[in-house]
Amino acid sequence: MSSLDNKQEGRLITWKKTPKVAEWHIFGEVADYNKTNHPIRFFFVDTLPDMFHQKIYNINQFGWSLVHRFHHKHKYNMIPTGLKPGYYDIPSLMTHGMFTFLERYVDGEKCFERINWDSDPEHACAASEIEDLYYWWMNIRPLRKGIKNELYEGVDNTGFVTNTPLSDNTKIIYNELGRLVLRWNSEDKYNLKRLVMIKDYMWT
């Protein structure tokens, strides 16, 4: 009689199905039982597929090792910032890196076309945050450059060269620029926190 129908002490030894969910030792006990009582079936059902899976896994791992070593995109885990080449402090790199990922999520991964954001209230709230932060980053924050340039047009820096007091107008402008920088830094930090809070929803 084949191992599929092994009998021991007058009773039929049945094949045990591997449970979908169980503690680790249960999986081991089932495998040991089937291997002992149904060695042929166990070879074809368990051992042989594992051999092929392992070989396929090894081939895939070798392929990825080549990609990670030679493909520029995977060789370096670079964070895009959209900034021009040059030196930038860490706060600037963090801000631009985080929000460039938001750009990629909205524009590159087409999140609003691929995800049902109305599936539950949490997703709907996250979608609203994504839309608001994206609009701020793409349309509101870039206005800062024009505001600064406009203010700098009224600055007279001759006092730095001639070692004389700056004009009252120039002092007012520098005070206003300082106030704006503080406000903008607070705004950046606030929106970075908002972005971090919804990061777990940013996958497609």
Backbone bond lengths (Angstrom), bond angles and torsions (degrees), N, CA, C in turn:
res aa  C-N    CA-C-N  psi(-1)  N-CA   C-N-CA  omega(-1)  CA-C   N-CA-C  phi
1 M - - - 1.467 - - 1.520 108.18 -
2 S 1.300 117.17 141.49 1.459 120.87 -176.42 1.515 110.61 -71.70
3 S 1.361 114.25 167.83 1.454 119.26 179.77 1.516 111.91 -67.09
4 L 1.363 117.10 -17.17 1.459 119.96 177.19 1.513 111.10 -67.17
5 D 1.320 116.24 -26.07 1.463 121.62 -176.64 1.515 111.51 -122.25
6 N 1.318 116.12 33.70 1.465 119.24 179.92 1.526 110.80 -57.37
7 K 1.327 114.23 143.80 1.462 119.54 175.60 1.515 108.51 -122.74
8 Q 1.300 115.33 143.70 1.452 119.96 179.29 1.521 107.44 -137.45
9 E 1.343 113.82 120.49 1.457 120.49 -179.51 1.529 111.25 54.78
10 G 1.346 115.67 41.34 1.447 121.23 172.69 1.511 115.72 79.54
11 R 1.346 119.25 5.37 1.456 119.23 177.93 1.531 109.80 -123.26
12 L 1.323 115.00 152.13 1.459 121.60 -177.04 1.532 110.10 -75.27
13 I 1.313 115.93 130.94 1.466 121.05 176.98 1.522 107.66 -96.66
14 T 1.285 117.41 108.85 1.465 121.62 -174.97 1.518 110.99 -88.56
15 W 1.307 113.78 158.83 1.468 121.73 176.45 1.537 108.40 -78.57
16 K 1.311 115.75 129.32 1.460 119.78 179.65 1.523 110.15 -91.37
17 K 1.325 116.35 131.06 1.459 120.85 176.87 1.529 110.00 -79.02
18 T 1.317 114.62 140.24 1.463 119.05 176.85 1.520 109.27 -72.46
19 P 1.312 118.29 125.29 1.466 120.21 -179.19 1.529 111.52 -67.42
20 K 1.318 115.76 150.00 1.464 119.60 178.05 1.519 111.28 -72.05
21 V 1.315 116.48 -36.50 1.461 121.19 179.76 1.518 108.60 -133.54
22 A 1.339 115.81 129.25 1.462 120.54 178.67 1.514 108.84 -171.28
23 E 1.331 116.00 170.49 1.452 120.28 173.71 1.519 109.01 -72.11
24 W 1.344 116.08 157.36 1.459 119.86 -173.29 1.528 112.35 -58.82
25 H 1.313 117.38 -39.45 1.470 118.85 -175.55 1.538 110.82 -66.57
26 I 1.335 117.95 -25.69 1.466 120.68 178.34 1.518 110.14 -66.66
27 F 1.343 117.07 -43.09 1.461 120.36 178.14 1.529 110.30 -58.72
28 G 1.330 115.95 -43.12 1.458 119.68 179.47 1.518 112.74 -64.53
29 E 1.322 116.95 -39.91 1.461 120.59 179.57 1.520 111.63 -65.44
30 V 1.323 117.25 -41.38 1.473 121.13 178.62 1.517 110.11 -64.04
31 A 1.347 116.48 -44.59 1.462 120.12 -179.64 1.528 111.09 -63.04
32 D 1.329 117.39 -44.17 1.471 120.80 179.53 1.533 110.94 -63.30
33 Y 1.314 116.77 -40.53 1.465 120.77 179.73 1.524 110.86 -62.67
34 N 1.325 117.24 -48.89 1.465 120.81 -178.43 1.526 111.71 -67.07
35 K 1.321 116.15 -37.40 1.463 119.31 179.68 1.521 111.42 -65.57
36 T 1.313 116.17 -36.72 1.468 120.90 -179.72 1.523 112.13 -73.64
37 N 1.319 116.69 -43.46 1.457 121.07 -172.80 1.526 114.51 -94.37
38 H 1.318 117.47 -20.19 1.469 121.39 -179.68 1.527 109.43 -138.17
39 P 1.334 117.36 64.56 1.471 120.23 -172.91 1.522 113.58 -61.58
40 I 1.344 118.32 -38.38 1.467 119.98 -178.16 1.527 110.60 -69.32
41 R 1.315 114.85 -50.75 1.469 118.27 179.02 1.524 110.61 -60.68
42 F 1.318 117.60 -40.35 1.459 121.35 179.72 1.521 111.09 -60.41
43 F 1.351 116.30 -37.83 1.469 120.10 179.99 1.521 110.43 -62.56
44 F 1.348 116.98 -45.72 1.462 120.04 -176.55 1.532 112.76 -77.15
45 V 1.319 116.17 -32.28 1.464 119.66 -176.07 1.526 111.98 -85.98
46 D 1.312 117.79 -33.11 1.460 120.45 -171.66 1.524 113.12 -118.59
47 T 1.319 116.81 -55.36 1.465 120.60 -172.84 1.522 112.47 -66.85
48 L 1.333 116.95 -49.77 1.466 120.90 -176.61 1.530 112.08 -63.10
49 P 1.332 119.83 -48.85 1.475 118.81 176.75 1.524 112.98 -58.38
50 D 1.337 116.27 -38.45 1.462 119.30 178.53 1.513 111.90 -62.34
51 M 1.342 116.79 -36.50 1.458 120.88 178.51 1.525 110.73 -63.10
52 F 1.346 116.36 -43.94 1.460 120.34 179.57 1.525 110.90 -68.69
53 H 1.323 115.81 -42.12 1.462 119.35 179.15 1.519 111.03 -60.80
54 Q 1.309 116.80 -39.94 1.454 120.73 -179.49 1.518 111.17 -66.06
55 K 1.359 116.00 -41.71 1.466 119.26 178.74 1.524 111.07 -65.23
56 I 1.343 116.82 -42.58 1.464 120.36 177.94 1.521 110.46 -62.88
57 Y 1.330 115.26 -41.16 1.467 120.09 178.40 1.526 110.63 -61.86
58 N 1.340 116.72 -43.61 1.464 120.23 179.81 1.519 111.64 -63.25
59 I 1.341 116.48 -39.90 1.476 120.44 178.08 1.528 110.10 -63.95
60 N 1.347 116.02 -44.92 1.465 119.80 179.28 1.527 111.62 -62.55
61 Q 1.326 115.78 -40.47 1.456 119.41 179.51 1.520 111.60 -64.97
62 F 1.328 115.82 -38.19 1.461 119.73 177.81 1.532 110.13 -64.88
63 G 1.339 115.64 -41.42 1.463 119.41 178.38 1.518 111.90 -62.47
64 W 1.332 116.60 -42.96 1.458 119.83 179.50 1.517 111.47 -68.38
65 S 1.328 117.30 -32.73 1.463 118.86 178.05 1.522 110.71 -64.20
66 L 1.340 117.21 -35.83 1.464 120.65 176.11 1.523 111.10 -68.17
67 V 1.343 114.85 -42.90 1.466 119.03 179.52 1.525 110.62 -61.34
68 H 1.342 116.27 -45.41 1.457 120.05 -177.52 1.524 111.83 -68.85
69 R 1.303 116.71 -23.40 1.460 119.13 -178.60 1.529 112.48 -87.52
70 F 1.343 117.06 -35.96 1.464 119.29 -170.37 1.532 114.81 -115.80
71 H 1.328 118.46 -24.15 1.463 119.77 -178.36 1.523 108.99 -82.78
72 H 1.333 115.78 123.38 1.456 120.87 -172.54 1.531 111.75 -57.13
73 K 1.336 116.23 -39.83 1.460 120.13 -176.42 1.516 112.11 -64.39
74 H 1.336 117.02 -32.70 1.454 120.96 -176.58 1.525 112.96 -103.05
75 K 1.327 116.17 -18.35 1.462 119.07 -178.76 1.523 110.87 -66.89
76 Y 1.331 115.32 -37.56 1.455 120.40 179.34 1.530 109.18 -118.34
77 N 1.308 116.49 130.62 1.462 120.54 174.79 1.519 108.53 -85.10
78 M 1.320 115.34 69.78 1.454 120.98 -174.94 1.523 110.73 -83.58
79 I 1.315 115.67 143.15 1.450 121.75 176.76 1.519 108.43 -100.17
80 P 1.323 118.45 117.50 1.469 119.79 179.18 1.523 110.34 -71.09
81 T 1.326 116.34 143.93 1.463 120.41 179.43 1.521 112.54 -123.82
82 G 1.342 117.05 -21.53 1.458 119.54 -175.97 1.513 113.22 76.41
83 L 1.333 117.18 2.83 1.461 121.01 -179.55 1.527 110.87 -83.74
84 K 1.314 116.41 152.07 1.458 120.96 175.44 1.530 108.90 -69.17
85 P 1.341 118.05 155.18 1.471 119.77 179.13 1.520 111.23 -56.59
86 G 1.308 115.87 141.99 1.454 120.81 179.54 1.518 110.77 146.91
87 Y 1.320 115.81 179.51 1.464 120.44 -179.59 1.520 109.65 -84.17
88 Y 1.354 115.56 137.35 1.460 121.90 173.46 1.528 108.15 -139.06
89 D 1.331 115.16 144.51 1.456 118.07 178.20 1.525 109.51 -71.91
90 I 1.328 114.99 163.64 1.466 120.77 -175.40 1.527 112.53 -60.92
91 P 1.339 120.31 -42.63 1.463 118.23 178.03 1.531 113.39 -57.37
92 S 1.338 116.52 -39.47 1.471 119.39 178.24 1.517 111.24 -66.03
93 L 1.328 116.84 -42.30 1.464 120.41 -179.94 1.523 110.91 -64.80
94 M 1.340 116.49 -40.61 1.461 120.06 179.41 1.526 110.73 -62.64
95 T 1.336 116.06 -46.77 1.461 119.76 -177.66 1.520 111.60 -63.42
96 H 1.324 116.80 -49.70 1.462 120.03 -178.09 1.525 111.60 -68.35
97 G 1.330 117.23 -35.56 1.461 119.48 178.33 1.516 111.87 -64.33
98 M 1.319 116.66 -46.94 1.463 120.94 -178.38 1.521 111.56 -61.94
99 F 1.320 116.07 -45.63 1.461 118.49 -175.68 1.522 112.59 -79.76
100 T 1.325 117.41 -20.62 1.463 119.14 171.30 1.522 110.11 -68.81
101 F 1.337 116.84 -34.11 1.460 119.81 173.01 1.530 110.74 -64.13
102 L 1.321 117.04 -36.99 1.464 120.13 176.58 1.527 110.12 -63.34
103 E 1.332 117.03 -42.06 1.471 120.68 175.37 1.524 110.55 -57.32
104 R 1.317 115.35 -46.93 1.460 119.75 -178.96 1.524 111.06 -61.71
105 Y 1.317 116.29 -39.68 1.463 120.33 -178.56 1.525 110.92 -65.28
106 V 1.330 116.80 -41.54 1.468 120.82 -177.55 1.522 111.33 -79.76
107 D 1.339 116.70 -49.39 1.468 120.26 -174.16 1.520 113.15 -86.10
108 G 1.339 115.73 -42.18 1.460 119.60 -175.93 1.518 113.70 -81.26
109 E 1.320 116.48 -46.87 1.465 120.32 -177.52 1.531 112.93 -91.01
110 K 1.340 116.40 -3.35 1.476 121.28 175.31 1.532 111.15 51.23
111 C 1.334 115.18 53.11 1.469 119.45 -173.05 1.529 112.75 -60.89
112 F 1.325 117.76 -34.52 1.463 119.24 -176.71 1.524 112.56 -77.56
113 E 1.321 116.63 -11.65 1.457 120.57 175.57 1.526 112.18 -95.06
114 R 1.317 117.18 -21.17 1.464 120.62 -171.31 1.523 114.35 -107.85
115 I 1.319 117.21 -12.57 1.460 120.05 -174.86 1.524 109.93 -121.43
116 N 1.310 115.45 138.97 1.466 121.04 175.22 1.530 108.44 -86.22
117 W 1.316 116.55 93.48 1.459 121.08 -175.97 1.528 112.32 -75.93
118 D 1.327 117.51 -8.91 1.465 120.79 177.95 1.526 112.55 -93.28
119 S 1.325 116.57 10.99 1.468 120.11 -175.80 1.522 112.39 -66.20
120 D 1.327 117.26 -31.01 1.459 120.74 177.40 1.525 108.34 -160.02
121 P 1.336 117.24 164.87 1.476 120.19 -177.03 1.521 113.67 -59.09
122 E 1.339 117.36 -34.82 1.465 120.05 -179.15 1.522 111.03 -64.63
123 H 1.343 116.99 -42.93 1.459 120.25 178.24 1.527 111.25 -66.94
124 A 1.307 116.35 -38.30 1.466 119.59 178.98 1.529 110.60 -63.09
125 C 1.331 116.38 -40.65 1.457 121.04 178.51 1.533 110.69 -65.90
126 A 1.339 116.69 -42.40 1.468 120.91 178.82 1.521 110.86 -63.17
127 A 1.336 116.98 -40.09 1.467 120.76 179.38 1.517 110.69 -62.75
128 S 1.329 116.37 -40.84 1.461 120.34 178.42 1.528 111.11 -62.41
129 E 1.327 116.58 -41.41 1.460 121.23 178.03 1.526 110.91 -64.73
130 I 1.320 116.44 -43.57 1.466 120.18 179.64 1.523 110.53 -60.61
131 E 1.311 116.92 -46.32 1.466 120.80 179.73 1.526 111.14 -61.17
132 D 1.327 116.06 -44.40 1.457 120.49 -177.52 1.526 111.46 -66.77
133 L 1.334 116.68 -45.04 1.461 120.27 -179.72 1.520 111.10 -67.39
134 Y 1.313 117.03 -38.49 1.474 120.39 178.32 1.529 109.94 -62.95
135 Y 1.336 116.95 -44.11 1.471 120.18 179.99 1.530 110.34 -63.65
136 W 1.340 116.11 -42.44 1.468 119.41 178.33 1.520 111.20 -60.46
137 W 1.330 116.69 -46.35 1.462 121.00 -176.81 1.531 111.82 -67.03
138 M 1.308 117.72 -39.55 1.459 121.44 -174.08 1.531 113.24 -86.04
139 N 1.340 117.39 -28.01 1.461 119.15 -170.80 1.525 115.33 -121.44
140 I 1.316 118.31 -34.29 1.458 120.55 -175.58 1.523 112.01 -92.80
141 R 1.332 116.90 -50.81 1.461 119.54 -177.56 1.525 113.17 -59.93
142 P 1.342 120.11 -38.67 1.473 119.27 178.85 1.535 114.59 -60.59
143 L 1.333 118.32 -17.78 1.468 121.02 179.29 1.527 111.84 -66.91
144 R 1.323 116.68 -17.89 1.461 119.76 -178.60 1.527 112.25 -59.24
145 K 1.309 116.17 -38.58 1.467 119.91 -177.26 1.514 110.46 -60.88
146 G 1.335 116.77 -43.77 1.457 119.77 179.48 1.517 112.07 -65.64
147 I 1.334 117.02 -37.70 1.465 120.76 178.84 1.526 110.40 -64.12
148 K 1.337 116.31 -44.37 1.464 119.62 179.55 1.526 111.42 -64.53
149 N 1.330 116.28 -44.35 1.460 119.34 179.79 1.527 111.93 -60.97
150 E 1.323 115.19 -39.72 1.464 119.32 179.41 1.520 111.32 -65.20
151 L 1.310 117.22 -40.25 1.458 120.23 178.67 1.533 111.35 -68.02
152 Y 1.330 115.91 -41.21 1.463 119.36 -178.56 1.521 112.46 -63.94
153 E 1.324 117.14 -22.51 1.472 119.62 179.17 1.528 111.49 -63.91
154 G 1.324 116.65 -25.62 1.467 119.77 -179.85 1.512 114.26 -93.83
155 V 1.336 117.49 4.70 1.461 121.42 -177.52 1.524 110.28 -84.70
156 D 1.322 115.38 135.31 1.463 121.58 174.26 1.530 107.55 -116.76
157 N 1.333 115.79 106.24 1.464 120.58 -175.49 1.524 113.34 -96.01
158 T 1.324 117.77 14.08 1.470 119.33 -178.22 1.527 111.27 -61.93
159 G 1.329 116.24 -25.85 1.468 118.69 -179.91 1.512 112.57 -62.57
160 F 1.350 117.56 -32.28 1.452 120.55 177.27 1.526 111.07 -66.35
161 V 1.338 116.32 -33.99 1.462 120.84 -177.95 1.523 111.13 -79.72
162 T 1.319 116.39 -42.61 1.472 120.74 -176.00 1.522 113.04 -90.94
163 N 1.333 116.46 -0.77 1.471 121.41 -179.12 1.523 111.29 58.14
164 T 1.321 114.94 43.08 1.460 121.57 176.80 1.522 108.60 -121.02
165 P 1.333 117.31 161.42 1.468 119.58 -178.94 1.525 111.90 -60.35
166 L 1.333 115.07 143.89 1.462 119.45 176.32 1.516 109.78 -71.34
167 S 1.313 115.76 153.69 1.458 120.36 178.65 1.526 109.59 -66.92
168 D 1.338 115.62 156.77 1.459 120.17 179.52 1.524 110.90 -60.77
169 N 1.321 116.53 -37.72 1.464 120.09 -179.89 1.521 111.53 -64.14
170 T 1.331 116.02 -41.08 1.461 120.47 179.00 1.531 110.62 -65.32
171 K 1.336 116.86 -39.45 1.462 120.30 177.65 1.530 110.81 -63.10
172 I 1.314 115.94 -40.74 1.469 120.05 178.68 1.520 110.81 -62.38
173 I 1.336 115.44 -41.74 1.475 119.96 -179.17 1.519 110.79 -65.67
174 Y 1.341 117.11 -43.87 1.465 119.94 179.72 1.533 110.97 -65.33
175 N 1.317 117.30 -36.92 1.466 119.91 176.25 1.525 110.95 -63.88
176 E 1.327 115.25 -40.62 1.462 119.64 178.98 1.525 110.67 -66.54
177 L 1.334 117.28 -40.38 1.464 120.65 177.48 1.528 110.60 -63.02
178 G 1.331 116.77 -40.63 1.453 119.77 177.96 1.520 111.89 -63.66
179 R 1.324 116.11 -40.63 1.460 120.19 178.28 1.521 110.92 -64.29
180 L 1.343 116.68 -41.11 1.457 120.84 -179.92 1.524 111.53 -66.24
181 V 1.326 116.76 -40.34 1.469 120.18 179.81 1.521 110.36 -61.09
182 L 1.319 117.15 -43.77 1.463 120.53 178.43 1.529 110.85 -62.97
183 R 1.332 116.70 -42.87 1.467 120.42 -179.78 1.518 111.06 -65.97
184 W 1.335 116.16 -41.68 1.466 120.22 -179.37 1.523 111.24 -68.00
185 N 1.341 117.31 -37.70 1.465 119.63 176.98 1.526 110.85 -62.35
186 S 1.328 116.33 -41.83 1.467 120.07 178.01 1.519 110.73 -64.36
187 E 1.315 116.21 -39.43 1.462 121.22 178.87 1.525 110.75 -64.45
188 D 1.323 117.03 -42.55 1.468 120.87 177.50 1.520 111.40 -60.69
189 K 1.338 116.43 -46.52 1.461 119.93 -178.76 1.527 111.39 -64.28
190 Y 1.309 116.17 -40.63 1.462 120.25 179.38 1.527 111.02 -61.62
191 N 1.326 116.30 -44.64 1.465 119.45 -178.38 1.526 112.39 -75.08
192 L 1.331 117.23 -28.92 1.467 119.46 173.04 1.526 110.45 -63.92
193 K 1.324 116.67 -41.26 1.469 120.37 177.58 1.531 110.19 -61.88
194 R 1.322 116.30 -43.25 1.465 120.12 178.69 1.527 110.60 -60.22
195 L 1.335 115.88 -40.72 1.465 120.03 -179.20 1.526 111.21 -66.54
196 V 1.325 116.80 -41.54 1.468 120.86 178.85 1.524 110.78 -62.60
197 M 1.319 117.04 -37.25 1.460 121.01 -177.35 1.527 113.02 -65.08
198 I 1.347 117.91 -22.88 1.474 120.25 -178.83 1.519 111.77 -110.82
199 K 1.326 117.74 12.84 1.460 119.83 -175.01 1.517 113.10 -60.89
200 D 1.337 117.94 -31.56 1.458 120.85 -178.07 1.526 112.84 -70.67
201 Y 1.322 117.09 -12.75 1.464 120.45 176.29 1.529 111.82 -92.48
202 M 1.326 117.16 -5.96 1.460 119.87 -173.28 1.516 111.79 -92.58
203 W 1.289 115.83 66.13 1.467 121.75 173.27 1.526 107.67 -142.66
204 T 1.316 115.41 154.15 1.470 119.47 179.63 1.517 108.50 -122.49
